[in-house]
Amino acid sequence: MLITHDTRCALDTVVDLVNTAPEDDVTDGLANLAALHDFVRKHDMSDVGTLSELDLSAMRRIRGRFAAVFAAPDARAAATLINELVAAAGTTPRLTNHDGYDWHVHYFAPGASVADHLAADCGMALAFFVVAGEQERLRRCEAPDCRRAFVDLSRNRSRRYCDSRTCGNRLHVAAYRARRKEAAG
């Protein structure tokens, strides 16, 4: 599956957005307006006006809707959720080249809120996966104490953990130690 630069950026953004949700002892990554400003800056989002508490509330709402896409049991359920997100955003596809990036497509309408911006662009990036029959690549980490979202871009669709250096390595070390303990005892 060919993934363009802007689609990859949108996928990274939607994964980071979903992973801001508070879980267990982890605090909300969008706890306040400053956190929203940091999120927008980190993802180099263009055409974002002045952010307000309304934007923060809207971002939290779409975060939950995107999380539902990652939890969708099949392509039909994911498509329904994505269609609702994209339709509510009022998409207006347009070609643009800005900030040193070559031509690419923005799906959000000029002057759209930050939530509509993400609903349109990230919704379309996820739609490409459903269209390509790759919805199963939208996953949650399989580590028992981690439920972070990620997009499996491995060739053979074998990625199981959000980060192989943390979750994957931790579980592999624990399994190794359990095997050693069993062999010794």
Backbone as JSON Lines, residues from 0, in Angstrom:
{"i":0,"aa":"M","n":[0.85,-1.18,0.0],"ca":[0.0,0.0,0.0],"c":[0.89,1.24,0.0]}
{"i":1,"aa":"L","n":[0.7,2.11,-0.97],"ca":[1.46,3.34,-1.05],"c":[0.86,4.37,-0.09]}
{"i":2,"aa":"I","n":[1.7,4.89,0.77],"ca":[1.25,5.89,1.74],"c":[2.02,7.18,1.47]}
{"i":3,"aa":"T","n":[1.3,8.21,1.07],"ca":[1.93,9.5,0.78],"c":[2.34,10.19,2.08]}
{"i":4,"aa":"H","n":[3.19,11.2,1.94],"ca":[3.68,11.94,3.1],"c":[2.53,12.53,3.91]}
{"i":5,"aa":"D","n":[1.56,13.17,3.25],"ca":[0.47,13.8,4.0],"c":[-0.43,12.77,4.66]}
{"i":6,"aa":"T","n":[-0.61,11.61,4.03],"ca":[-1.39,10.54,4.67],"c":[-0.65,10.02,5.89]}
{"i":7,"aa":"R","n":[0.66,9.86,5.78],"ca":[1.45,9.39,6.92],"c":[1.38,10.39,8.07]}
{"i":8,"aa":"C","n":[1.47,11.67,7.75],"ca":[1.36,12.7,8.8],"c":[0.0,12.63,9.48]}
{"i":9,"aa":"A","n":[-1.06,12.45,8.68],"ca":[-2.41,12.35,9.25],"c":[-2.53,11.11,10.13]}
{"i":10,"aa":"L","n":[-1.96,10.0,9.7],"ca":[-2.0,8.78,10.52],"c":[-1.26,8.97,11.84]}
{"i":11,"aa":"D","n":[-0.08,9.57,11.78],"ca":[0.67,9.85,13.01],"c":[-0.13,10.76,13.94]}
{"i":12,"aa":"T","n":[-0.8,11.74,13.35],"ca":[-1.59,12.67,14.15],"c":[-2.76,11.98,14.81]}
{"i":13,"aa":"V","n":[-3.49,11.16,14.07],"ca":[-4.67,10.51,14.65],"c":[-4.25,9.51,15.72]}
{"i":14,"aa":"V","n":[-3.14,8.81,15.52],"ca":[-2.65,7.88,16.55],"c":[-2.27,8.67,17.81]}
{"i":15,"aa":"D","n":[-1.56,9.76,17.64],"ca":[-1.18,10.58,18.8],"c":[-2.42,11.15,19.49]}
{"i":16,"aa":"L","n":[-3.42,11.55,18.72],"ca":[-4.65,12.08,19.31],"c":[-5.35,11.0,20.14]}
{"i":17,"aa":"V","n":[-5.53,9.83,19.57],"ca":[-6.19,8.73,20.3],"c":[-5.41,8.4,21.56]}
{"i":18,"aa":"N","n":[-4.1,8.45,21.48],"ca":[-3.27,8.1,22.64],"c":[-3.18,9.2,23.7]}
{"i":19,"aa":"T","n":[-3.83,10.34,23.46],"ca":[-3.9,11.36,24.52],"c":[-5.01,11.06,25.52]}
{"i":20,"aa":"A","n":[-5.88,10.11,25.19],"ca":[-7.01,9.8,26.08],"c":[-6.5,9.26,27.41]}
{"i":21,"aa":"P","n":[-7.11,9.7,28.5],"ca":[-6.67,9.21,29.81],"c":[-7.08,7.75,29.98]}
{"i":22,"aa":"E","n":[-6.14,6.93,30.46],"ca":[-6.42,5.53,30.75],"c":[-5.74,5.17,32.06]}
{"i":23,"aa":"D","n":[-6.45,4.46,32.89],"ca":[-5.92,4.01,34.18],"c":[-5.25,5.17,34.92]}
{"i":24,"aa":"D","n":[-3.94,5.11,35.1],"ca":[-3.24,6.14,35.87],"c":[-2.61,7.21,34.99]}
{"i":25,"aa":"V","n":[-2.86,7.15,33.68],"ca":[-2.3,8.14,32.75],"c":[-3.25,9.33,32.67]}
{"i":26,"aa":"T","n":[-2.71,10.51,32.78],"ca":[-3.54,11.71,32.73],"c":[-3.92,12.04,31.28]}
{"i":27,"aa":"D","n":[-4.91,12.87,31.15],"ca":[-5.41,13.3,29.84],"c":[-4.34,14.13,29.13]}
{"i":28,"aa":"G","n":[-3.96,13.69,27.95],"ca":[-2.98,14.42,27.15],"c":[-3.52,15.7,26.56]}
{"i":29,"aa":"L","n":[-4.83,15.87,26.64],"ca":[-5.47,17.13,26.23],"c":[-6.2,17.7,27.44]}
{"i":30,"aa":"A","n":[-5.48,17.85,28.53],"ca":[-6.07,18.28,29.79],"c":[-6.49,19.75,29.77]}
{"i":31,"aa":"N","n":[-5.82,20.55,28.95],"ca":[-6.11,21.98,28.95],"c":[-5.75,22.59,27.6]}
{"i":32,"aa":"L","n":[-6.0,23.87,27.47],"ca":[-5.75,24.57,26.21],"c":[-4.27,24.59,25.85]}
{"i":33,"aa":"A","n":[-3.41,24.67,26.84],"ca":[-1.96,24.64,26.57],"c":[-1.56,23.31,25.94]}
{"i":34,"aa":"A","n":[-2.15,22.22,26.41],"ca":[-1.86,20.9,25.83],"c":[-2.34,20.84,24.38]}
{"i":35,"aa":"L","n":[-3.48,21.45,24.1],"ca":[-3.98,21.49,22.72],"c":[-3.03,22.3,21.83]}
{"i":36,"aa":"H","n":[-2.57,23.44,22.33],"ca":[-1.59,24.24,21.58],"c":[-0.34,23.42,21.28]}
{"i":37,"aa":"D","n":[0.14,22.68,22.28],"ca":[1.33,21.83,22.09],"c":[1.08,20.75,21.05]}
{"i":38,"aa":"F","n":[-0.11,20.15,21.09],"ca":[-0.46,19.11,20.13],"c":[-0.46,19.68,18.7]}
{"i":39,"aa":"V","n":[-1.07,20.82,18.52],"ca":[-1.13,21.47,17.2],"c":[0.27,21.82,16.72]}
{"i":40,"aa":"R","n":[1.09,22.35,17.59],"ca":[2.47,22.73,17.24],"c":[3.3,21.48,16.92]}
{"i":41,"aa":"K","n":[3.17,20.44,17.72],"ca":[3.93,19.2,17.51],"c":[3.63,18.6,16.14]}
{"i":42,"aa":"H","n":[2.39,18.71,15.72],"ca":[1.99,18.1,14.44],"c":[2.0,19.1,13.29]}
{"i":43,"aa":"D","n":[2.56,20.27,13.54],"ca":[2.76,21.27,12.49],"c":[1.49,21.46,11.66]}
{"i":44,"aa":"M","n":[0.36,21.61,12.35],"ca":[-0.93,21.74,11.67],"c":[-1.07,23.14,11.08]}
{"i":45,"aa":"S","n":[-1.39,23.19,9.81],"ca":[-1.53,24.47,9.12],"c":[-2.99,24.93,9.16]}
{"i":46,"aa":"D","n":[-3.19,26.19,8.88],"ca":[-4.53,26.78,8.79],"c":[-5.35,26.61,10.06]}
{"i":47,"aa":"V","n":[-4.69,26.66,11.22],"ca":[-5.4,26.59,12.49],"c":[-5.43,27.98,13.08]}
{"i":48,"aa":"G","n":[-6.61,28.47,13.33],"ca":[-6.76,29.81,13.88],"c":[-6.52,29.82,15.38]}
{"i":49,"aa":"T","n":[-7.09,30.8,16.04],"ca":[-6.98,30.93,17.48],"c":[-7.76,29.81,18.15]}
{"i":50,"aa":"L","n":[-7.12,29.1,19.06],"ca":[-7.74,27.97,19.74],"c":[-8.47,28.43,20.99]}
{"i":51,"aa":"S","n":[-9.59,27.76,21.27],"ca":[-10.41,28.12,22.44],"c":[-10.81,26.85,23.19]}
{"i":52,"aa":"E","n":[-11.5,27.06,24.29],"ca":[-12.03,25.93,25.08],"c":[-13.01,25.11,24.25]}
{"i":53,"aa":"L","n":[-13.73,25.75,23.33],"ca":[-14.64,25.01,22.45],"c":[-13.86,24.04,21.56]}
{"i":54,"aa":"D","n":[-12.71,24.48,21.08],"ca":[-11.85,23.6,20.28],"c":[-11.37,22.42,21.11]}
{"i":55,"aa":"L","n":[-11.02,22.69,22.34],"ca":[-10.55,21.62,23.23],"c":[-11.65,20.58,23.43]}
{"i":56,"aa":"S","n":[-12.87,21.02,23.69],"ca":[-14.0,20.1,23.86],"c":[-14.26,19.3,22.59]}
{"i":57,"aa":"A","n":[-14.21,19.98,21.45],"ca":[-14.44,19.3,20.17],"c":[-13.35,18.26,19.89]}
{"i":58,"aa":"M","n":[-12.1,18.59,20.24],"ca":[-11.01,17.64,20.03],"c":[-11.19,16.4,20.91]}
{"i":59,"aa":"R","n":[-11.64,16.58,22.12],"ca":[-11.87,15.43,22.99],"c":[-12.98,14.55,22.43]}
{"i":60,"aa":"R","n":[-14.02,15.18,21.85],"ca":[-15.11,14.4,21.26],"c":[-14.63,13.57,20.07]}
{"i":61,"aa":"I","n":[-13.89,14.21,19.15],"ca":[-13.46,13.44,17.98],"c":[-12.4,12.41,18.35]}
{"i":62,"aa":"R","n":[-11.65,12.68,19.41],"ca":[-10.68,11.69,19.9],"c":[-11.41,10.39,20.23]}
{"i":63,"aa":"G","n":[-12.53,10.5,20.9],"ca":[-13.32,9.31,21.23],"c":[-13.87,8.62,19.99]}
{"i":64,"aa":"R","n":[-14.24,9.41,19.0],"ca":[-14.77,8.82,17.77],"c":[-13.67,8.13,16.97]}
{"i":65,"aa":"F","n":[-12.48,8.73,16.96],"ca":[-11.35,8.05,16.3],"c":[-10.97,6.77,17.05]}
{"i":66,"aa":"A","n":[-11.02,6.82,18.38],"ca":[-10.73,5.61,19.17],"c":[-11.69,4.49,18.8]}
{"i":67,"aa":"A","n":[-12.93,4.84,18.53],"ca":[-13.92,3.84,18.13],"c":[-13.55,3.21,16.78]}
{"i":68,"aa":"V","n":[-12.92,3.98,15.89],"ca":[-12.48,3.41,14.6],"c":[-11.43,2.35,14.85]}
{"i":69,"aa":"F","n":[-10.49,2.6,15.77],"ca":[-9.45,1.62,16.08],"c":[-10.03,0.38,16.75]}
{"i":70,"aa":"A","n":[-11.17,0.52,17.39],"ca":[-11.81,-0.61,18.06],"c":[-12.86,-1.29,17.19]}
{"i":71,"aa":"A","n":[-13.12,-0.77,16.01],"ca":[-14.16,-1.32,15.13],"c":[-13.89,-2.78,14.82]}
{"i":72,"aa":"P","n":[-14.92,-3.62,14.91],"ca":[-14.72,-5.06,14.71],"c":[-14.49,-5.45,13.24]}
{"i":73,"aa":"D","n":[-14.9,-4.6,12.33],"ca":[-14.74,-4.94,10.91],"c":[-14.75,-3.67,10.06]}
{"i":74,"aa":"A","n":[-14.5,-3.85,8.78],"ca":[-14.4,-2.72,7.85],"c":[-15.73,-1.95,7.75]}
{"i":75,"aa":"R","n":[-16.84,-2.65,7.77],"ca":[-18.14,-1.97,7.67],"c":[-18.36,-1.03,8.86]}
{"i":76,"aa":"A","n":[-18.04,-1.49,10.04],"ca":[-18.2,-0.65,11.24],"c":[-17.24,0.53,11.19]}
{"i":77,"aa":"A","n":[-15.99,0.28,10.77],"ca":[-15.01,1.36,10.65],"c":[-15.47,2.38,9.61]}
{"i":78,"aa":"A","n":[-15.98,1.89,8.48],"ca":[-16.45,2.79,7.41],"c":[-17.59,3.67,7.88]}
{"i":79,"aa":"T","n":[-18.5,3.12,8.64],"ca":[-19.61,3.92,9.16],"c":[-19.11,5.04,10.05]}
{"i":80,"aa":"L","n":[-18.19,4.71,10.95],"ca":[-17.63,5.72,11.86],"c":[-16.85,6.8,11.09]}
{"i":81,"aa":"I","n":[-16.04,6.37,10.13],"ca":[-15.25,7.31,9.35],"c":[-16.16,8.21,8.52]}
{"i":82,"aa":"N","n":[-17.17,7.63,7.89],"ca":[-18.11,8.43,7.1],"c":[-18.78,9.5,7.94]}
{"i":83,"aa":"E","n":[-19.16,9.16,9.16],"ca":[-19.79,10.14,10.05],"c":[-18.82,11.26,10.4]}
{"i":84,"aa":"L","n":[-17.58,10.91,10.71],"ca":[-16.57,11.91,11.04],"c":[-16.32,12.87,9.88]}
{"i":85,"aa":"V","n":[-16.1,12.31,8.71],"ca":[-15.76,13.11,7.54],"c":[-16.95,13.97,7.11]}
{"i":86,"aa":"A","n":[-18.15,13.41,7.15],"ca":[-19.34,14.18,6.76],"c":[-19.58,15.35,7.71]}
{"i":87,"aa":"A","n":[-19.42,15.1,9.0],"ca":[-19.63,16.17,9.98],"c":[-18.61,17.29,9.83]}
{"i":88,"aa":"A","n":[-17.43,16.96,9.31],"ca":[-16.38,17.96,9.15],"c":[-16.62,18.86,7.94]}
{"i":89,"aa":"G","n":[-17.5,18.44,7.03],"ca":[-17.75,19.25,5.85],"c":[-16.53,19.35,4.96]}
{"i":90,"aa":"T","n":[-16.08,18.23,4.45],"ca":[-14.84,18.2,3.68],"c":[-14.92,19.02,2.4]}
{"i":91,"aa":"T","n":[-13.81,19.62,2.09],"ca":[-13.64,20.41,0.87],"c":[-12.25,20.12,0.33]}
{"i":92,"aa":"P","n":[-12.09,19.01,-0.4],"ca":[-10.75,18.66,-0.87],"c":[-10.16,19.75,-1.76]}
{"i":93,"aa":"R","n":[-8.87,20.06,-1.5],"ca":[-8.19,21.05,-2.34],"c":[-6.69,20.77,-2.33]}
{"i":94,"aa":"L","n":[-6.08,21.0,-3.49],"ca":[-4.64,20.86,-3.62],"c":[-3.93,22.06,-3.02]}
{"i":95,"aa":"T","n":[-2.82,21.82,-2.36],"ca":[-2.07,22.91,-1.76],"c":[-0.58,22.54,-1.68]}
{"i":96,"aa":"N","n":[0.27,23.52,-1.71],"ca":[1.7,23.34,-1.42],"c":[2.09,24.51,-0.52]}
{"i":97,"aa":"H","n":[2.56,24.19,0.64],"ca":[2.88,25.23,1.63],"c":[4.0,24.77,2.53]}
{"i":98,"aa":"D","n":[4.62,25.71,3.18],"ca":[5.64,25.46,4.2],"c":[6.72,24.47,3.74]}
{"i":99,"aa":"G","n":[7.09,24.54,2.47],"ca":[8.14,23.68,1.96],"c":[7.69,22.29,1.54]}
{"i":100,"aa":"Y","n":[6.41,21.98,1.65],"ca":[5.9,20.68,1.24],"c":[5.4,20.77,-0.2]}
{"i":101,"aa":"D","n":[5.62,19.7,-0.95],"ca":[5.16,19.64,-2.33],"c":[3.62,19.54,-2.34]}
{"i":102,"aa":"W","n":[3.06,19.44,-3.51],"ca":[1.61,19.38,-3.66],"c":[1.03,18.19,-2.89]}
{"i":103,"aa":"H","n":[-0.04,18.47,-2.19],"ca":[-0.77,17.45,-1.46],"c":[-2.22,17.92,-1.3]}
{"i":104,"aa":"V","n":[-3.06,17.05,-0.78],"ca":[-4.48,17.36,-0.65],"c":[-4.82,17.63,0.81]}
{"i":105,"aa":"H","n":[-5.5,18.75,1.04],"ca":[-6.14,19.0,2.33],"c":[-7.62,18.73,2.13]}
{"i":106,"aa":"Y","n":[-8.22,18.05,3.08],"ca":[-9.64,17.7,2.97],"c":[-10.52,18.63,3.77]}
{"i":107,"aa":"F","n":[-9.94,19.41,4.66],"ca":[-10.73,20.31,5.5],"c":[-11.03,21.6,4.75]}
{"i":108,"aa":"A","n":[-12.14,22.2,5.09],"ca":[-12.55,23.45,4.46],"c":[-11.69,24.6,4.99]}
{"i":109,"aa":"P","n":[-11.42,25.6,4.16],"ca":[-10.67,26.77,4.65],"c":[-11.4,27.38,5.86]}
{"i":110,"aa":"G","n":[-10.64,27.7,6.89],"ca":[-11.23,28.28,8.09],"c":[-11.88,27.27,9.02]}
{"i":111,"aa":"A","n":[-11.7,25.97,8.76],"ca":[-12.3,24.93,9.59],"c":[-11.69,24.95,10.99]}
{"i":112,"aa":"S","n":[-12.46,24.5,11.95],"ca":[-11.94,24.37,13.31],"c":[-10.87,23.29,13.32]}
{"i":113,"aa":"V","n":[-10.07,23.27,14.37],"ca":[-9.01,22.27,14.47],"c":[-9.6,20.86,14.51]}
{"i":114,"aa":"A","n":[-10.75,20.69,15.16],"ca":[-11.4,19.37,15.22],"c":[-11.89,18.95,13.83]}
{"i":115,"aa":"D","n":[-12.5,19.87,13.09],"ca":[-12.95,19.54,11.73],"c":[-11.76,19.29,10.82]}
{"i":116,"aa":"H","n":[-10.69,20.04,11.03],"ca":[-9.45,19.83,10.29],"c":[-9.0,18.38,10.44]}
{"i":117,"aa":"L","n":[-8.92,17.9,11.67],"ca":[-8.47,16.54,11.93],"c":[-9.5,15.5,11.49]}
{"i":118,"aa":"A","n":[-10.77,15.78,11.73],"ca":[-11.81,14.84,11.32],"c":[-11.75,14.59,9.82]}
{"i":119,"aa":"A","n":[-11.52,15.66,9.05],"ca":[-11.46,15.52,7.59],"c":[-10.17,14.85,7.14]}
{"i":120,"aa":"D","n":[-9.02,15.41,7.5],"ca":[-7.75,14.88,7.02],"c":[-7.45,13.48,7.59]}
{"i":121,"aa":"C","n":[-7.6,13.32,8.88],"ca":[-7.31,12.02,9.49],"c":[-8.38,10.99,9.12]}
{"i":122,"aa":"G","n":[-9.61,11.44,9.02],"ca":[-10.68,10.55,8.59],"c":[-10.42,10.0,7.2]}
{"i":123,"aa":"M","n":[-9.95,10.85,6.29],"ca":[-9.64,10.39,4.94],"c":[-8.43,9.45,4.95]}
{"i":124,"aa":"A","n":[-7.44,9.71,5.77],"ca":[-6.29,8.81,5.85],"c":[-6.74,7.42,6.31]}
{"i":125,"aa":"L","n":[-7.62,7.38,7.29],"ca":[-8.14,6.09,7.75],"c":[-9.03,5.46,6.69]}
{"i":126,"aa":"A","n":[-9.76,6.27,5.95],"ca":[-10.62,5.76,4.87],"c":[-9.79,5.03,3.82]}
{"i":127,"aa":"F","n":[-8.61,5.56,3.51],"ca":[-7.74,4.9,2.53],"c":[-7.4,3.48,2.97]}
{"i":128,"aa":"F","n":[-7.22,3.28,4.27],"ca":[-6.92,1.94,4.77],"c":[-8.11,1.0,4.61]}
{"i":129,"aa":"V","n":[-9.29,1.5,4.86],"ca":[-10.49,0.67,4.7],"c":[-10.68,0.33,3.22]}
{"i":130,"aa":"V","n":[-10.52,1.31,2.35],"ca":[-10.67,1.09,0.91],"c":[-9.67,0.05,0.41]}
{"i":131,"aa":"A","n":[-8.46,0.09,0.93],"ca":[-7.41,-0.84,0.51],"c":[-7.55,-2.22,1.16]}
{"i":132,"aa":"G","n":[-8.58,-2.39,1.99],"ca":[-8.76,-3.67,2.67],"c":[-7.75,-3.88,3.78]}
{"i":133,"aa":"E","n":[-7.25,-2.8,4.36],"ca":[-6.19,-2.86,5.36],"c":[-6.64,-2.36,6.74]}
{"i":134,"aa":"Q","n":[-7.94,-2.41,7.01],"ca":[-8.48,-1.89,8.27],"c":[-7.86,-2.58,9.48]}
{"i":135,"aa":"E","n":[-7.46,-3.86,9.32],"ca":[-6.88,-4.58,10.45],"c":[-5.53,-4.03,10.87]}
{"i":136,"aa":"R","n":[-4.96,-3.13,10.07],"ca":[-3.68,-2.5,10.44],"c":[-3.88,-1.42,11.51]}
{"i":137,"aa":"L","n":[-5.1,-1.02,11.76],"ca":[-5.41,-0.03,12.8],"c":[-5.59,-0.82,14.09]}
{"i":138,"aa":"R","n":[-4.6,-0.77,14.95],"ca":[-4.55,-1.68,16.08],"c":[-4.35,-0.99,17.41]}
{"i":139,"aa":"R","n":[-4.49,-1.82,18.44],"ca":[-4.16,-1.46,19.81],"c":[-3.03,-2.38,20.27]}
{"i":140,"aa":"C","n":[-2.16,-1.85,21.1],"ca":[-1.02,-2.61,21.63],"c":[-1.54,-3.85,22.36]}
{"i":141,"aa":"E","n":[-0.86,-4.99,22.15],"ca":[-1.26,-6.24,22.77],"c":[-0.62,-6.47,24.14]}
{"i":142,"aa":"A","n":[0.22,-5.54,24.59],"ca":[0.78,-5.68,25.94],"c":[-0.36,-5.57,26.94]}
{"i":143,"aa":"P","n":[-0.39,-6.44,27.95],"ca":[-1.52,-6.46,28.88],"c":[-1.78,-5.14,29.61]}
{"i":144,"aa":"D","n":[-0.74,-4.36,29.84],"ca":[-0.91,-3.12,30.58],"c":[-0.85,-1.89,29.67]}
{"i":145,"aa":"C","n":[-1.04,-2.09,28.37],"ca":[-0.98,-0.97,27.43],"c":[-2.07,-1.14,26.38]}
{"i":146,"aa":"R","n":[-2.78,-0.1,26.08],"ca":[-3.82,-0.15,25.04],"c":[-3.62,0.97,24.03]}
{"i":147,"aa":"R","n":[-2.38,1.43,23.87],"ca":[-2.12,2.53,22.94],"c":[-2.43,2.1,21.52]}
{"i":148,"aa":"A","n":[-2.93,3.06,20.73],"ca":[-3.23,2.83,19.32],"c":[-1.96,2.93,18.5]}
{"i":149,"aa":"F","n":[-1.94,2.22,17.38],"ca":[-0.86,2.35,16.4],"c":[-1.36,1.85,15.06]}
{"i":150,"aa":"V","n":[-0.65,2.21,14.01],"ca":[-0.94,1.71,12.66],"c":[0.2,0.76,12.3]}
{"i":151,"aa":"D","n":[-0.14,-0.49,12.03],"ca":[0.85,-1.5,11.68],"c":[1.23,-1.33,10.22]}
{"i":152,"aa":"L","n":[2.41,-0.79,9.99],"ca":[2.9,-0.59,8.62],"c":[3.95,-1.63,8.24]}
{"i":153,"aa":"S","n":[4.05,-2.7,9.03],"ca":[4.99,-3.77,8.69],"c":[4.5,-4.49,7.43]}
{"i":154,"aa":"R","n":[5.43,-5.03,6.67],"ca":[5.08,-5.71,5.42],"c":[4.1,-6.85,5.63]}
{"i":155,"aa":"N","n":[4.32,-7.62,6.67],"ca":[3.51,-8.82,6.88],"c":[2.43,-8.65,7.94]}
{"i":156,"aa":"R","n":[2.14,-7.43,8.3],"ca":[1.07,-7.13,9.26],"c":[1.28,-7.85,10.61]}
{"i":157,"aa":"S","n":[2.53,-7.91,11.05],"ca":[2.84,-8.7,12.24],"c":[3.12,-7.89,13.49]}
{"i":158,"aa":"R","n":[3.07,-6.59,13.39],"ca":[3.39,-5.77,14.57],"c":[2.32,-5.97,15.64]}
{"i":159,"aa":"R","n":[2.76,-6.18,16.88],"ca":[1.83,-6.45,17.98],"c":[1.84,-5.39,19.07]}
{"i":160,"aa":"Y","n":[2.92,-4.6,19.1],"ca":[3.08,-3.65,20.2],"c":[3.21,-2.23,19.66]}
{"i":161,"aa":"C","n":[2.79,-1.28,20.47],"ca":[2.87,0.13,20.06],"c":[4.31,0.56,19.87]}
{"i":162,"aa":"D","n":[5.21,-0.02,20.66],"ca":[6.62,0.31,20.57],"c":[7.43,-0.93,20.95]}
{"i":163,"aa":"S","n":[8.2,-1.43,20.01],"ca":[8.96,-2.66,20.28],"c":[10.03,-2.45,21.34]}
{"i":164,"aa":"R","n":[10.5,-1.21,21.51],"ca":[11.55,-0.95,22.5],"c":[11.01,-0.91,23.92]}
{"i":165,"aa":"T","n":[9.75,-0.6,24.07],"ca":[9.21,-0.55,25.43],"c":[8.3,-1.75,25.68]}
{"i":166,"aa":"C","n":[7.11,-1.74,25.13],"ca":[6.16,-2.83,25.4],"c":[6.68,-4.17,24.91]}
{"i":167,"aa":"G","n":[7.13,-4.24,23.68],"ca":[7.6,-5.51,23.13],"c":[8.79,-6.05,23.87]}
{"i":168,"aa":"N","n":[9.78,-5.22,24.1],"ca":[11.0,-5.66,24.79],"c":[10.69,-6.08,26.23]}
{"i":169,"aa":"R","n":[9.85,-5.32,26.91],"ca":[9.49,-5.64,28.29],"c":[8.84,-7.02,28.38]}
{"i":170,"aa":"L","n":[7.92,-7.34,27.45],"ca":[7.25,-8.64,27.48],"c":[8.19,-9.77,27.08]}
{"i":171,"aa":"H","n":[9.07,-9.51,26.12],"ca":[10.03,-10.54,25.74],"c":[11.0,-10.85,26.88]}
{"i":172,"aa":"V","n":[11.45,-9.83,27.6],"ca":[12.34,-10.05,28.74],"c":[11.61,-10.82,29.83]}
{"i":173,"aa":"A","n":[10.36,-10.47,30.09],"ca":[9.58,-11.18,31.11],"c":[9.39,-12.64,30.73]}
{"i":174,"aa":"A","n":[9.12,-12.91,29.46],"ca":[8.95,-14.29,29.0],"c":[10.27,-15.06,29.12]}
{"i":175,"aa":"Y","n":[11.36,-14.4,28.76],"ca":[12.69,-15.03,28.87],"c":[12.98,-15.39,30.32]}
{"i":176,"aa":"R","n":[12.73,-14.46,31.24],"ca":[12.98,-14.73,32.66],"c":[12.1,-15.84,33.19]}
{"i":177,"aa":"A","n":[10.86,-15.9,32.73],"ca":[9.96,-16.98,33.17],"c":[10.46,-18.32,32.67]}
{"i":178,"aa":"R","n":[10.94,-18.4,31.43],"ca":[11.49,-19.63,30.89],"c":[12.73,-20.07,31.67]}
{"i":179,"aa":"R","n":[13.59,-19.11,31.98],"ca":[14.81,-19.43,32.74],"c":[14.47,-19.93,34.14]}
{"i":180,"aa":"K","n":[13.49,-19.28,34.76],"ca":[13.08,-19.68,36.11],"c":[12.49,-21.09,36.09]}
{"i":181,"aa":"E","n":[11.68,-21.39,35.06],"ca":[11.08,-22.7,34.93],"c":[12.13,-23.77,34.68]}
{"i":182,"aa":"A","n":[13.11,-23.44,33.83],"ca":[14.19,-24.39,33.53],"c":[15.06,-24.65,34.76]}
{"i":183,"aa":"A","n":[15.26,-23.64,35.57],"ca":[16.11,-23.77,36.76],"c":[15.39,-24.51,37.9]}
{"i":184,"aa":"G","n":[14.09,-24.4,37.92],"ca":[13.34,-24.97,39.05],"c":[12.63,-26.18,38.7]}
